[in-house]
Amino acid sequence: MDLQGRNLIAPLDLSVAEMEWLFDLAGRIIARPEDYADVCKGKLLATVFYEASTRTRLSFEAAMLRLGGQVIGFSEPQSSSVIKGESISDTIRTIASYADIAVMRHPKEGAALVAARQSGIPLINAGDGGHFHPTQTLTDLLTIRLEKGSFDGITIGVCGDLKFGRTAHSLVCAFSRYSGVRFIMISPDELRIPEYVRDEISHLEFEEVRDLTDALPQLDVLYMTRVQKERFFNEEDYIRLKDSYILNAAKLKNAKPDLMILHPLPRVNEIAADVDDDPRAFYFRQMRNGMYIRMALLMALLGKGV
Ligand code: CP
């Protein structure tokens, strides 16, 4: 599989075969990480983060360092020349003259696409506003695949802020190519999935509901999401909607014994701490898988050792 030199901007940029190949590579890295300790030696990753991140930035940095490469970048745009008014295009041209591959997060939808047109090096979208977050989706699909073996016949409940949640948008779009998947979208009316995402799965079985408790017994995977405070136009709406769903141990009594509870994290109140020790809570394992799939992705886009 040749992914060398490619960008990853949107979840459909990778074919099903390419994603499956990355999952297999991530599985091999998980099994024998020592075999991959030097494969990116001499390569430099730039992390370009205009918006806050813990997992995505640090897992990309850890991934590159564990592959023997090195990392430069910024996580506070105020410390870069962005503060002097430099454009995304000029910033990415600058970074491309120093690094071999770049990862970018930006609060504006479409920013990664604009940057990729100027980059000349592989560019990975680490989240563009409320639009897409494709490497979170690779993380999510890898986690389900490692546990369930395949995606055939599974029912996925996506719950919370489906309007602004870029991880939910990416997940749903990526699954649009897997015909054996059924979706139940669980959200308040104000936070329903946008039309452009719903259109992607119009050929699949899906329903939109408001109640999590009623939907829970049907689910094989429950994908919880945070209400995205930073995307709201007024605080009143956020306060009214922020605790729409709070999953706790008591609510799980009617759930399947092999349910997988996923969350891209960070969480606020939507999953209570008393769920963390339930064997169905997969979100911390999911977070760790993010580093392994990013190792596989960096290797593939750099054409290294594959
Ligand atoms: N899941 C995710 O994108 O987490 P961060 O915002 O911490 O990177």
Residues whose N, C-alpha, C, O or C-beta is under 5 A from the ligand:
A	BS01	CP	A52 S53 T54 R55 T56 R57 P264 L265 P266
